[in-house]
């Protein structure tokens, strides 16, 4: 998975449409192999982002879990700590 795509399921508060859109954009960029499509491919690129975002939103709505929701701030702090340990000199 692309490092820039973050887990969106089972958070409190739930993922926003902006987060879903950003994940879709990162996914399409990864698959397309470019961050900016040519003018000729822009429409196809935009359609793909919209389709992936739509499918992602439906997936998040339909997923079921028994685990308690994660707190975004706690998870961000843990990620920051992991990164600090990983890149410590």
PDB file with one MODEL, atoms N, CA, C and O in Angstrom:
MODEL        1
ATOM      1  N   UNK A   1       0.845  -1.183   0.000  1.00  0.00           N
ATOM      2  CA  UNK A   1       0.000   0.000   0.000  1.00  0.00           C
ATOM      3  C   UNK A   1       0.887   1.242   0.000  1.00  0.00           C
ATOM      4  O   UNK A   1       1.988   1.246   0.551  1.00  0.00           O
ATOM      5  N   UNK A   2       0.398   2.244  -0.605  1.00  0.00           N
ATOM      6  CA  UNK A   2       1.107   3.519  -0.646  1.00  0.00           C
ATOM      7  C   UNK A   2       1.220   4.069   0.773  1.00  0.00           C
ATOM      8  O   UNK A   2       0.244   4.057   1.522  1.00  0.00           O
ATOM      9  N   UNK A   3       2.386   4.544   1.138  1.00  0.00           N
ATOM     10  CA  UNK A   3       2.583   5.066   2.494  1.00  0.00           C
ATOM     11  C   UNK A   3       1.698   6.251   2.815  1.00  0.00           C
ATOM     12  O   UNK A   3       1.352   6.468   3.976  1.00  0.00           O
ATOM     13  N   UNK A   4       1.330   7.015   1.813  1.00  0.00           N
ATOM     14  CA  UNK A   4       0.544   8.225   2.054  1.00  0.00           C
ATOM     15  C   UNK A   4      -0.939   7.947   2.254  1.00  0.00           C
ATOM     16  O   UNK A   4      -1.688   8.845   2.639  1.00  0.00           O
ATOM     17  N   UNK A   5      -1.367   6.730   2.001  1.00  0.00           N
ATOM     18  CA  UNK A   5      -2.775   6.388   2.217  1.00  0.00           C
ATOM     19  C   UNK A   5      -2.901   5.876   3.644  1.00  0.00           C
ATOM     20  O   UNK A   5      -2.257   4.896   4.019  1.00  0.00           O
ATOM     21  N   UNK A   6      -3.717   6.528   4.421  1.00  0.00           N
ATOM     22  CA  UNK A   6      -3.881   6.193   5.830  1.00  0.00           C
ATOM     23  C   UNK A   6      -5.135   5.361   6.048  1.00  0.00           C
ATOM     24  O   UNK A   6      -6.086   5.414   5.267  1.00  0.00           O
ATOM     25  N   UNK A   7      -5.112   4.591   7.131  1.00  0.00           N
ATOM     26  CA  UNK A   7      -6.295   3.831   7.512  1.00  0.00           C
ATOM     27  C   UNK A   7      -7.421   4.806   7.844  1.00  0.00           C
ATOM     28  O   UNK A   7      -7.206   5.799   8.538  1.00  0.00           O
ATOM     29  N   UNK A   8      -8.605   4.521   7.353  1.00  0.00           N
ATOM     30  CA  UNK A   8      -9.744   5.407   7.581  1.00  0.00           C
ATOM     31  C   UNK A   8     -10.858   4.742   8.388  1.00  0.00           C
ATOM     32  O   UNK A   8     -11.770   5.420   8.862  1.00  0.00           O
ATOM     33  N   UNK A   9     -10.789   3.441   8.542  1.00  0.00           N
ATOM     34  CA  UNK A   9     -11.862   2.707   9.211  1.00  0.00           C
ATOM     35  C   UNK A   9     -11.687   2.691  10.724  1.00  0.00           C
ATOM     36  O   UNK A   9     -10.570   2.595  11.233  1.00  0.00           O
ATOM     37  N   UNK A  10     -12.793   2.784  11.422  1.00  0.00           N
ATOM     38  CA  UNK A  10     -12.892   2.611  12.866  1.00  0.00           C
ATOM     39  C   UNK A  10     -12.206   3.723  13.657  1.00  0.00           C
ATOM     40  O   UNK A  10     -11.468   3.462  14.607  1.00  0.00           O
ATOM     41  N   UNK A  11     -12.456   4.941  13.258  1.00  0.00           N
ATOM     42  CA  UNK A  11     -11.972   6.092  14.009  1.00  0.00           C
ATOM     43  C   UNK A  11     -13.152   6.898  14.529  1.00  0.00           C
ATOM     44  O   UNK A  11     -14.233   6.906  13.941  1.00  0.00           O
ATOM     45  N   UNK A  12     -12.920   7.564  15.628  1.00  0.00           N
ATOM     46  CA  UNK A  12     -13.913   8.477  16.182  1.00  0.00           C
ATOM     47  C   UNK A  12     -13.291   9.851  16.240  1.00  0.00           C
ATOM     48  O   UNK A  12     -12.298  10.004  16.952  1.00  0.00           O
ATOM     49  N   UNK A  13     -13.770  10.832  15.576  1.00  0.00           N
ATOM     50  CA  UNK A  13     -14.911  10.815  14.662  1.00  0.00           C
ATOM     51  C   UNK A  13     -14.561  10.096  13.361  1.00  0.00           C
ATOM     52  O   UNK A  13     -13.385   9.945  13.030  1.00  0.00           O
ATOM     53  N   UNK A  14     -15.581   9.652  12.623  1.00  0.00           N
ATOM     54  CA  UNK A  14     -15.356   8.911  11.380  1.00  0.00           C
ATOM     55  C   UNK A  14     -14.600   9.750  10.343  1.00  0.00           C
ATOM     56  O   UNK A  14     -14.523  10.975  10.444  1.00  0.00           O
ATOM     57  N   UNK A  15     -14.057   9.066   9.365  1.00  0.00           N
ATOM     58  CA  UNK A  15     -13.321   9.733   8.288  1.00  0.00           C
ATOM     59  C   UNK A  15     -14.232  10.724   7.575  1.00  0.00           C
ATOM     60  O   UNK A  15     -15.411  10.458   7.343  1.00  0.00           O
ATOM     61  N   UNK A  16     -13.663  11.859   7.237  1.00  0.00           N
ATOM     62  CA  UNK A  16     -14.418  12.886   6.517  1.00  0.00           C
ATOM     63  C   UNK A  16     -14.355  12.617   5.025  1.00  0.00           C
ATOM     64  O   UNK A  16     -13.532  11.827   4.561  1.00  0.00           O
ATOM     65  N   UNK A  17     -15.221  13.271   4.282  1.00  0.00           N
ATOM     66  CA  UNK A  17     -15.208  13.111   2.830  1.00  0.00           C
ATOM     67  C   UNK A  17     -13.894  13.637   2.248  1.00  0.00           C
ATOM     68  O   UNK A  17     -13.431  13.142   1.220  1.00  0.00           O
ATOM     69  N   UNK A  18     -13.294  14.631   2.896  1.00  0.00           N
ATOM     70  CA  UNK A  18     -11.999  15.150   2.438  1.00  0.00           C
ATOM     71  C   UNK A  18     -10.900  14.101   2.595  1.00  0.00           C
ATOM     72  O   UNK A  18     -10.035  13.972   1.729  1.00  0.00           O
ATOM     73  N   UNK A  19     -10.933  13.353   3.695  1.00  0.00           N
ATOM     74  CA  UNK A  19      -9.945  12.293   3.903  1.00  0.00           C
ATOM     75  C   UNK A  19     -10.128  11.167   2.897  1.00  0.00           C
ATOM     76  O   UNK A  19      -9.153  10.618   2.384  1.00  0.00           O
ATOM     77  N   UNK A  20     -11.370  10.831   2.620  1.00  0.00           N
ATOM     78  CA  UNK A  20     -11.663   9.796   1.624  1.00  0.00           C
ATOM     79  C   UNK A  20     -11.182  10.253   0.250  1.00  0.00           C
ATOM     80  O   UNK A  20     -10.576   9.478  -0.490  1.00  0.00           O
ATOM     81  N   UNK A  21     -11.453  11.503  -0.085  1.00  0.00           N
ATOM     82  CA  UNK A  21     -11.028  12.063  -1.377  1.00  0.00           C
ATOM     83  C   UNK A  21      -9.500  12.065  -1.486  1.00  0.00           C
ATOM     84  O   UNK A  21      -8.957  11.722  -2.536  1.00  0.00           O
ATOM     85  N   UNK A  22      -8.810  12.444  -0.421  1.00  0.00           N
ATOM     86  CA  UNK A  22      -7.340  12.472  -0.431  1.00  0.00           C
ATOM     87  C   UNK A  22      -6.766  11.068  -0.613  1.00  0.00           C
ATOM     88  O   UNK A  22      -5.791  10.888  -1.342  1.00  0.00           O
ATOM     89  N   UNK A  23      -7.361  10.080   0.040  1.00  0.00           N
ATOM     90  CA  UNK A  23      -6.899   8.703  -0.115  1.00  0.00           C
ATOM     91  C   UNK A  23      -7.131   8.220  -1.542  1.00  0.00           C
ATOM     92  O   UNK A  23      -6.280   7.542  -2.116  1.00  0.00           O
ATOM     93  N   UNK A  24      -8.280   8.567  -2.115  1.00  0.00           N
ATOM     94  CA  UNK A  24      -8.582   8.177  -3.490  1.00  0.00           C
ATOM     95  C   UNK A  24      -7.586   8.812  -4.455  1.00  0.00           C
ATOM     96  O   UNK A  24      -7.106   8.157  -5.380  1.00  0.00           O
ATOM     97  N   UNK A  25      -7.282  10.075  -4.239  1.00  0.00           N
ATOM     98  CA  UNK A  25      -6.323  10.769  -5.088  1.00  0.00           C
ATOM     99  C   UNK A  25      -4.952  10.102  -5.012  1.00  0.00           C
ATOM    100  O   UNK A  25      -4.313   9.893  -6.043  1.00  0.00           O
ATOM    101  N   UNK A  26      -4.493   9.766  -3.811  1.00  0.00           N
ATOM    102  CA  UNK A  26      -3.201   9.102  -3.649  1.00  0.00           C
ATOM    103  C   UNK A  26      -3.190   7.747  -4.351  1.00  0.00           C
ATOM    104  O   UNK A  26      -2.204   7.382  -4.991  1.00  0.00           O
ATOM    105  N   UNK A  27      -4.285   7.009  -4.230  1.00  0.00           N
ATOM    106  CA  UNK A  27      -4.378   5.701  -4.872  1.00  0.00           C
ATOM    107  C   UNK A  27      -4.285   5.840  -6.393  1.00  0.00           C
ATOM    108  O   UNK A  27      -3.518   5.125  -7.038  1.00  0.00           O
ATOM    109  N   UNK A  28      -5.052   6.745  -6.955  1.00  0.00           N
ATOM    110  CA  UNK A  28      -5.050   6.927  -8.412  1.00  0.00           C
ATOM    111  C   UNK A  28      -3.683   7.426  -8.882  1.00  0.00           C
ATOM    112  O   UNK A  28      -3.199   6.995  -9.928  1.00  0.00           O
ATOM    113  N   UNK A  29      -3.070   8.306  -8.142  1.00  0.00           N
ATOM    114  CA  UNK A  29      -1.719   8.758  -8.497  1.00  0.00           C
ATOM    115  C   UNK A  29      -0.751   7.590  -8.532  1.00  0.00           C
ATOM    116  O   UNK A  29       0.067   7.480  -9.446  1.00  0.00           O
ATOM    117  N   UNK A  30      -0.843   6.722  -7.539  1.00  0.00           N
ATOM    118  CA  UNK A  30       0.054   5.569  -7.463  1.00  0.00           C
ATOM    119  C   UNK A  30      -0.165   4.645  -8.654  1.00  0.00           C
ATOM    120  O   UNK A  30       0.792   4.219  -9.301  1.00  0.00           O
ATOM    121  N   UNK A  31      -1.421   4.337  -8.941  1.00  0.00           N
ATOM    122  CA  UNK A  31      -1.731   3.432 -10.046  1.00  0.00           C
ATOM    123  C   UNK A  31      -1.343   4.051 -11.387  1.00  0.00           C
ATOM    124  O   UNK A  31      -0.820   3.360 -12.261  1.00  0.00           O
ATOM    125  N   UNK A  32      -1.596   5.342 -11.550  1.00  0.00           N
ATOM    126  CA  UNK A  32      -1.302   6.024 -12.812  1.00  0.00           C
ATOM    127  C   UNK A  32       0.198   6.273 -12.983  1.00  0.00           C
ATOM    128  O   UNK A  32       0.682   6.421 -14.105  1.00  0.00           O
ATOM    129  N   UNK A  33       0.921   6.318 -11.885  1.00  0.00           N
ATOM    130  CA  UNK A  33       2.350   6.546 -11.963  1.00  0.00           C
ATOM    131  C   UNK A  33       2.729   8.001 -12.126  1.00  0.00           C
ATOM    132  O   UNK A  33       3.860   8.309 -12.504  1.00  0.00           O
ATOM    133  N   UNK A  34       1.797   8.904 -11.845  1.00  0.00           N
ATOM    134  CA  UNK A  34       2.118  10.323 -11.928  1.00  0.00           C
ATOM    135  C   UNK A  34       1.257  11.109 -10.950  1.00  0.00           C
ATOM    136  O   UNK A  34       0.145  10.706 -10.610  1.00  0.00           O
ATOM    137  N   UNK A  35       1.794  12.231 -10.511  1.00  0.00           N
ATOM    138  CA  UNK A  35       1.039  13.054  -9.577  1.00  0.00           C
ATOM    139  C   UNK A  35       0.114  14.008 -10.311  1.00  0.00           C
ATOM    140  O   UNK A  35      -0.905  14.436  -9.769  1.00  0.00           O
ATOM    141  N   UNK A  36       0.470  14.339 -11.540  1.00  0.00           N
ATOM    142  CA  UNK A  36      -0.371  15.227 -12.356  1.00  0.00           C
ATOM    143  C   UNK A  36      -0.555  14.619 -13.732  1.00  0.00           C
ATOM    144  O   UNK A  36       0.416  14.391 -14.452  1.00  0.00           O
ATOM    145  N   UNK A  37      -1.791  14.360 -14.093  1.00  0.00           N
ATOM    146  CA  UNK A  37      -2.011  13.806 -15.424  1.00  0.00           C
ATOM    147  C   UNK A  37      -1.834  14.881 -16.497  1.00  0.00           C
ATOM    148  O   UNK A  37      -1.906  16.077 -16.217  1.00  0.00           O
ATOM    149  N   UNK A  38      -1.606  14.437 -17.701  1.00  0.00           N
ATOM    150  CA  UNK A  38      -1.547  15.389 -18.809  1.00  0.00           C
ATOM    151  C   UNK A  38      -2.939  15.961 -19.032  1.00  0.00           C
ATOM    152  O   UNK A  38      -3.928  15.408 -18.551  1.00  0.00           O
ATOM    153  N   UNK A  39      -3.014  17.048 -19.747  1.00  0.00           N
ATOM    154  CA  UNK A  39      -4.306  17.673 -20.044  1.00  0.00           C
ATOM    155  C   UNK A  39      -5.218  16.664 -20.733  1.00  0.00           C
ATOM    156  O   UNK A  39      -6.425  16.630 -20.494  1.00  0.00           O
ATOM    157  N   UNK A  40      -4.628  15.864 -21.573  1.00  0.00           N
ATOM    158  CA  UNK A  40      -5.390  14.860 -22.327  1.00  0.00           C
ATOM    159  C   UNK A  40      -5.990  13.784 -21.410  1.00  0.00           C
ATOM    160  O   UNK A  40      -7.057  13.242 -21.699  1.00  0.00           O
ATOM    161  N   UNK A  41      -5.304  13.484 -20.314  1.00  0.00           N
ATOM    162  CA  UNK A  41      -5.759  12.427 -19.404  1.00  0.00           C
ATOM    163  C   UNK A  41      -6.481  12.949 -18.164  1.00  0.00           C
ATOM    164  O   UNK A  41      -6.910  12.153 -17.329  1.00  0.00           O
ATOM    165  N   UNK A  42      -6.622  14.245 -18.028  1.00  0.00           N
ATOM    166  CA  UNK A  42      -7.199  14.830 -16.820  1.00  0.00           C
ATOM    167  C   UNK A  42      -8.611  14.312 -16.534  1.00  0.00           C
ATOM    168  O   UNK A  42      -8.929  13.983 -15.392  1.00  0.00           O
ATOM    169  N   UNK A  43      -9.443  14.239 -17.549  1.00  0.00           N
ATOM    170  CA  UNK A  43     -10.826  13.792 -17.348  1.00  0.00           C
ATOM    171  C   UNK A  43     -10.879  12.352 -16.843  1.00  0.00           C
ATOM    172  O   UNK A  43     -11.636  12.046 -15.922  1.00  0.00           O
ATOM    173  N   UNK A  44     -10.088  11.475 -17.434  1.00  0.00           N
ATOM    174  CA  UNK A  44     -10.058  10.074 -16.997  1.00  0.00           C
ATOM    175  C   UNK A  44      -9.528   9.970 -15.567  1.00  0.00           C
ATOM    176  O   UNK A  44     -10.033   9.188 -14.762  1.00  0.00           O
ATOM    177  N   UNK A  45      -8.513  10.763 -15.268  1.00  0.00           N
ATOM    178  CA  UNK A  45      -7.926  10.791 -13.933  1.00  0.00           C
ATOM    179  C   UNK A  45      -8.972  11.232 -12.905  1.00  0.00           C
ATOM    180  O   UNK A  45      -9.129  10.599 -11.861  1.00  0.00           O
ATOM    181  N   UNK A  46      -9.677  12.309 -13.206  1.00  0.00           N
ATOM    182  CA  UNK A  46     -10.703  12.832 -12.291  1.00  0.00           C
ATOM    183  C   UNK A  46     -11.842  11.837 -12.093  1.00  0.00           C
ATOM    184  O   UNK A  46     -12.350  11.681 -10.983  1.00  0.00           O
ATOM    185  N   UNK A  47     -12.241  11.167 -13.167  1.00  0.00           N
ATOM    186  CA  UNK A  47     -13.294  10.148 -13.061  1.00  0.00           C
ATOM    187  C   UNK A  47     -12.841   9.005 -12.163  1.00  0.00           C
ATOM    188  O   UNK A  47     -13.615   8.498 -11.351  1.00  0.00           O
ATOM    189  N   UNK A  48     -11.585   8.605 -12.312  1.00  0.00           N
ATOM    190  CA  UNK A  48     -11.052   7.518 -11.490  1.00  0.00           C
ATOM    191  C   UNK A  48     -11.026   7.909 -10.018  1.00  0.00           C
ATOM    192  O   UNK A  48     -11.400   7.110  -9.159  1.00  0.00           O
ATOM    193  N   UNK A  49     -10.592   9.122  -9.721  1.00  0.00           N
ATOM    194  CA  UNK A  49     -10.562   9.590  -8.329  1.00  0.00           C
ATOM    195  C   UNK A  49     -11.976   9.580  -7.748  1.00  0.00           C
ATOM    196  O   UNK A  49     -12.179   9.133  -6.619  1.00  0.00           O
ATOM    197  N   UNK A  50     -12.942  10.067  -8.505  1.00  0.00           N
ATOM    198  CA  UNK A  50     -14.333  10.100  -8.033  1.00  0.00           C
ATOM    199  C   UNK A  50     -14.856   8.684  -7.796  1.00  0.00           C
ATOM    200  O   UNK A  50     -15.537   8.434  -6.801  1.00  0.00           O
ATOM    201  N   UNK A  51     -14.545   7.766  -8.694  1.00  0.00           N
ATOM    202  CA  UNK A  51     -15.026   6.383  -8.555  1.00  0.00           C
ATOM    203  C   UNK A  51     -14.398   5.702  -7.341  1.00  0.00           C
ATOM    204  O   UNK A  51     -15.084   5.003  -6.595  1.00  0.00           O
ATOM    205  N   UNK A  52     -13.107   5.903  -7.143  1.00  0.00           N
ATOM    206  CA  UNK A  52     -12.426   5.299  -5.998  1.00  0.00           C
ATOM    207  C   UNK A  52     -12.947   5.903  -4.692  1.00  0.00           C
ATOM    208  O   UNK A  52     -13.160   5.179  -3.720  1.00  0.00           O
ATOM    209  N   UNK A  53     -13.150   7.202  -4.660  1.00  0.00           N
ATOM    210  CA  UNK A  53     -13.685   7.850  -3.460  1.00  0.00           C
ATOM    211  C   UNK A  53     -15.084   7.326  -3.147  1.00  0.00           C
ATOM    212  O   UNK A  53     -15.414   7.070  -1.989  1.00  0.00           O
ATOM    213  N   UNK A  54     -15.895   7.169  -4.173  1.00  0.00           N
ATOM    214  CA  UNK A  54     -17.263   6.661  -4.004  1.00  0.00           C
ATOM    215  C   UNK A  54     -17.225   5.237  -3.427  1.00  0.00           C
ATOM    216  O   UNK A  54     -17.929   4.929  -2.465  1.00  0.00           O
ATOM    217  N   UNK A  55     -16.397   4.381  -4.024  1.00  0.00           N
ATOM    218  CA  UNK A  55     -16.291   2.998  -3.547  1.00  0.00           C
ATOM    219  C   UNK A  55     -15.737   2.950  -2.120  1.00  0.00           C
ATOM    220  O   UNK A  55     -16.181   2.139  -1.307  1.00  0.00           O
ATOM    221  N   UNK A  56     -14.789   3.800  -1.825  1.00  0.00           N
ATOM    222  CA  UNK A  56     -14.199   3.843  -0.482  1.00  0.00           C
ATOM    223  C   UNK A  56     -15.231   4.256   0.554  1.00  0.00           C
ATOM    224  O   UNK A  56     -15.304   3.667   1.633  1.00  0.00           O
ATOM    225  N   UNK A  57     -16.031   5.271   0.226  1.00  0.00           N
ATOM    226  CA  UNK A  57     -17.055   5.722   1.156  1.00  0.00           C
ATOM    227  C   UNK A  57     -18.066   4.614   1.445  1.00  0.00           C
ATOM    228  O   UNK A  57     -18.475   4.423   2.590  1.00  0.00           O
ATOM    229  N   UNK A  58     -18.466   3.884   0.402  1.00  0.00           N
ATOM    230  CA  UNK A  58     -19.394   2.757   0.605  1.00  0.00           C
ATOM    231  C   UNK A  58     -18.744   1.667   1.444  1.00  0.00           C
ATOM    232  O   UNK A  58     -19.393   1.082   2.311  1.00  0.00           O
ATOM    233  N   UNK A  59     -17.485   1.392   1.197  1.00  0.00           N
ATOM    234  CA  UNK A  59     -16.786   0.381   1.976  1.00  0.00           C
ATOM    235  C   UNK A  59     -16.756   0.770   3.455  1.00  0.00           C
ATOM    236  O   UNK A  59     -17.071  -0.049   4.318  1.00  0.00           O
ATOM    237  N   UNK A  60     -16.384   1.997   3.744  1.00  0.00           N
ATOM    238  CA  UNK A  60     -16.318   2.444   5.134  1.00  0.00           C
ATOM    239  C   UNK A  60     -17.679   2.387   5.820  1.00  0.00           C
ATOM    240  O   UNK A  60     -17.766   2.071   7.006  1.00  0.00           O
ATOM    241  N   UNK A  61     -18.728   2.689   5.083  1.00  0.00           N
ATOM    242  CA  UNK A  61     -20.085   2.630   5.646  1.00  0.00           C
ATOM    243  C   UNK A  61     -20.511   1.201   5.938  1.00  0.00           C
ATOM    244  O   UNK A  61     -21.265   0.961   6.881  1.00  0.00           O
ATOM    245  N   UNK A  62     -20.034   0.241   5.134  1.00  0.00           N
ATOM    246  CA  UNK A  62     -20.484  -1.148   5.254  1.00  0.00           C
ATOM    247  C   UNK A  62     -19.631  -2.012   6.177  1.00  0.00           C
ATOM    248  O   UNK A  62     -20.083  -3.070   6.615  1.00  0.00           O
ATOM    249  N   UNK A  63     -18.414  -1.586   6.479  1.00  0.00           N
ATOM    250  CA  UNK A  63     -17.543  -2.390   7.339  1.00  0.00           C
ATOM    251  C   UNK A  63     -18.091  -2.452   8.758  1.00  0.00           C
ATOM    252  O   UNK A  63     -18.627  -1.474   9.280  1.00  0.00           O
ATOM    253  N   UNK A  64     -17.943  -3.624   9.369  1.00  0.00           N
ATOM    254  CA  UNK A  64     -18.424  -3.850  10.732  1.00  0.00           C
ATOM    255  C   UNK A  64     -17.248  -4.335  11.566  1.00  0.00           C
ATOM    256  O   UNK A  64     -16.437  -5.131  11.093  1.00  0.00           O
ATOM    257  N   UNK A  65     -17.150  -3.865  12.792  1.00  0.00           N
ATOM    258  CA  UNK A  65     -16.092  -4.309  13.692  1.00  0.00           C
ATOM    259  C   UNK A  65     -16.618  -4.361  15.121  1.00  0.00           C
ATOM    260  O   UNK A  65     -17.556  -3.651  15.485  1.00  0.00           O
ATOM    261  N   UNK A  66     -15.995  -5.214  15.917  1.00  0.00           N
ATOM    262  CA  UNK A  66     -16.351  -5.269  17.335  1.00  0.00           C
ATOM    263  C   UNK A  66     -15.346  -4.485  18.167  1.00  0.00           C
ATOM    264  O   UNK A  66     -15.552  -4.288  19.365  1.00  0.00           O
ATOM    265  N   UNK A  67     -14.257  -4.035  17.540  1.00  0.00           N
ATOM    266  CA  UNK A  67     -13.231  -3.269  18.249  1.00  0.00           C
ATOM    267  C   UNK A  67     -13.741  -1.866  18.548  1.00  0.00           C
ATOM    268  O   UNK A  67     -14.496  -1.294  17.761  1.00  0.00           O
ATOM    269  N   UNK A  68     -13.335  -1.322  19.663  1.00  0.00           N
ATOM    270  CA  UNK A  68     -13.742   0.053  19.968  1.00  0.00           C
ATOM    271  C   UNK A  68     -13.076   1.017  18.989  1.00  0.00           C
ATOM    272  O   UNK A  68     -11.975   0.747  18.508  1.00  0.00           O
ATOM    273  N   UNK A  69     -13.735   2.140  18.690  1.00  0.00           N
ATOM    274  CA  UNK A  69     -13.140   3.107  17.759  1.00  0.00           C
ATOM    275  C   UNK A  69     -11.829   3.669  18.306  1.00  0.00           C
ATOM    276  O   UNK A  69     -11.653   3.835  19.513  1.00  0.00           O
ATOM    277  N   UNK A  70     -10.924   3.954  17.387  1.00  0.00           N
ATOM    278  CA  UNK A  70      -9.630   4.528  17.757  1.00  0.00           C
ATOM    279  C   UNK A  70      -9.754   6.038  17.841  1.00  0.00           C
ATOM    280  O   UNK A  70     -10.559   6.659  17.146  1.00  0.00           O
ATOM    281  N   UNK A  71      -8.939   6.609  18.706  1.00  0.00           N
ATOM    282  CA  UNK A  71      -8.883   8.056  18.856  1.00  0.00           C
ATOM    283  C   UNK A  71      -7.806   8.589  17.916  1.00  0.00           C
ATOM    284  O   UNK A  71      -6.663   8.134  17.963  1.00  0.00           O
ATOM    285  N   UNK A  72      -8.156   9.537  17.075  1.00  0.00           N
ATOM    286  CA  UNK A  72      -7.215  10.059  16.084  1.00  0.00           C
ATOM    287  C   UNK A  72      -5.969  10.667  16.722  1.00  0.00           C
ATOM    288  O   UNK A  72      -4.860  10.460  16.229  1.00  0.00           O
ATOM    289  N   UNK A  73      -6.135  11.402  17.792  1.00  0.00           N
ATOM    290  CA  UNK A  73      -4.997  12.057  18.428  1.00  0.00           C
ATOM    291  C   UNK A  73      -4.039  11.044  19.041  1.00  0.00           C
ATOM    292  O   UNK A  73      -2.822  11.205  18.950  1.00  0.00           O
ATOM    293  N   UNK A  74      -4.580  10.004  19.664  1.00  0.00           N
ATOM    294  CA  UNK A  74      -3.750   8.956  20.255  1.00  0.00           C
ATOM    295  C   UNK A  74      -2.982   8.231  19.160  1.00  0.00           C
ATOM    296  O   UNK A  74      -1.783   7.989  19.299  1.00  0.00           O
ATOM    297  N   UNK A  75      -3.663   7.881  18.072  1.00  0.00           N
ATOM    298  CA  UNK A  75      -3.007   7.185  16.966  1.00  0.00           C
ATOM    299  C   UNK A  75      -1.947   8.057  16.310  1.00  0.00           C
ATOM    300  O   UNK A  75      -0.896   7.552  15.916  1.00  0.00           O
ATOM    301  N   UNK A  76      -2.200   9.346  16.186  1.00  0.00           N
ATOM    302  CA  UNK A  76      -1.209  10.265  15.609  1.00  0.00           C
ATOM    303  C   UNK A  76       0.025  10.340  16.497  1.00  0.00           C
ATOM    304  O   UNK A  76       1.150  10.363  15.996  1.00  0.00           O
ATOM    305  N   UNK A  77      -0.173  10.377  17.805  1.00  0.00           N
ATOM    306  CA  UNK A  77       0.956  10.415  18.737  1.00  0.00           C
ATOM    307  C   UNK A  77       1.774   9.128  18.639  1.00  0.00           C
ATOM    308  O   UNK A  77       3.004   9.168  18.668  1.00  0.00           O
ATOM    309  N   UNK A  78       1.097   8.000  18.522  1.00  0.00           N
ATOM    310  CA  UNK A  78       1.809   6.723  18.380  1.00  0.00           C
ATOM    311  C   UNK A  78       2.612   6.690  17.083  1.00  0.00           C
ATOM    312  O   UNK A  78       3.752   6.226  17.068  1.00  0.00           O
ATOM    313  N   UNK A  79       2.028   7.176  16.010  1.00  0.00           N
ATOM    314  CA  UNK A  79       2.733   7.207  14.724  1.00  0.00           C
ATOM    315  C   UNK A  79       3.953   8.111  14.802  1.00  0.00           C
ATOM    316  O   UNK A  79       5.010   7.788  14.260  1.00  0.00           O
ATOM    317  N   UNK A  80       3.805   9.233  15.471  1.00  0.00           N
ATOM    318  CA  UNK A  80       4.924  10.165  15.629  1.00  0.00           C
ATOM    319  C   UNK A  80       6.050   9.510  16.431  1.00  0.00           C
ATOM    320  O   UNK A  80       7.228   9.668  16.110  1.00  0.00           O
ATOM    321  N   UNK A  81       5.675   8.786  17.461  1.00  0.00           N
ATOM    322  CA  UNK A  81       6.659   8.082  18.291  1.00  0.00           C
ATOM    323  C   UNK A  81       7.372   7.000  17.486  1.00  0.00           C
ATOM    324  O   UNK A  81       8.593   6.873  17.570  1.00  0.00           O
ATOM    325  N   UNK A  82       6.621   6.216  16.702  1.00  0.00           N
ATOM    326  CA  UNK A  82       7.228   5.185  15.859  1.00  0.00           C
ATOM    327  C   UNK A  82       8.203   5.810  14.867  1.00  0.00           C
ATOM    328  O   UNK A  82       9.298   5.292  14.644  1.00  0.00           O
ATOM    329  N   UNK A  83       7.795   6.923  14.278  1.00  0.00           N
ATOM    330  CA  UNK A  83       8.646   7.596  13.306  1.00  0.00           C
ATOM    331  C   UNK A  83       9.926   8.113  13.967  1.00  0.00           C
ATOM    332  O   UNK A  83      11.011   8.008  13.394  1.00  0.00           O
ATOM    333  N   UNK A  84       9.798   8.661  15.156  1.00  0.00           N
ATOM    334  CA  UNK A  84      10.973   9.160  15.864  1.00  0.00           C
ATOM    335  C   UNK A  84      11.952   8.017  16.175  1.00  0.00           C
ATOM    336  O   UNK A  84      13.164   8.178  16.031  1.00  0.00           O
ATOM    337  N   UNK A  85      11.424   6.878  16.596  1.00  0.00           N
ATOM    338  CA  UNK A  85      12.281   5.719  16.870  1.00  0.00           C
ATOM    339  C   UNK A  85      12.927   5.208  15.582  1.00  0.00           C
ATOM    340  O   UNK A  85      14.103   4.846  15.566  1.00  0.00           O
ATOM    341  N   UNK A  86      12.149   5.184  14.518  1.00  0.00           N
ATOM    342  CA  UNK A  86      12.628   4.654  13.248  1.00  0.00           C
ATOM    343  C   UNK A  86      13.743   5.516  12.651  1.00  0.00           C
ATOM    344  O   UNK A  86      14.719   4.996  12.110  1.00  0.00           O
ATOM    345  N   UNK A  87      13.591   6.821  12.754  1.00  0.00           N
ATOM    346  CA  UNK A  87      14.547   7.714  12.125  1.00  0.00           C
ATOM    347  C   UNK A  87      15.529   8.357  13.099  1.00  0.00           C
ATOM    348  O   UNK A  87      16.218   9.317  12.753  1.00  0.00           O
ATOM    349  N   UNK A  88      15.589   7.818  14.330  1.00  0.00           N
ATOM    350  CA  UNK A  88      16.536   8.340  15.310  1.00  0.00           C
ATOM    351  C   UNK A  88      17.957   8.084  14.825  1.00  0.00           C
ATOM    352  O   UNK A  88      18.258   7.026  14.274  1.00  0.00           O
ATOM    353  N   UNK A  89      18.801   9.044  15.032  1.00  0.00           N
ATOM    354  CA  UNK A  89      20.186   8.891  14.555  1.00  0.00           C
ATOM    355  C   UNK A  89      21.111   8.426  15.628  1.00  0.00           C
ATOM    356  O   UNK A  89      22.304   8.252  15.381  1.00  0.00           O
TER     357      UNK A  89
ENDMDL
END
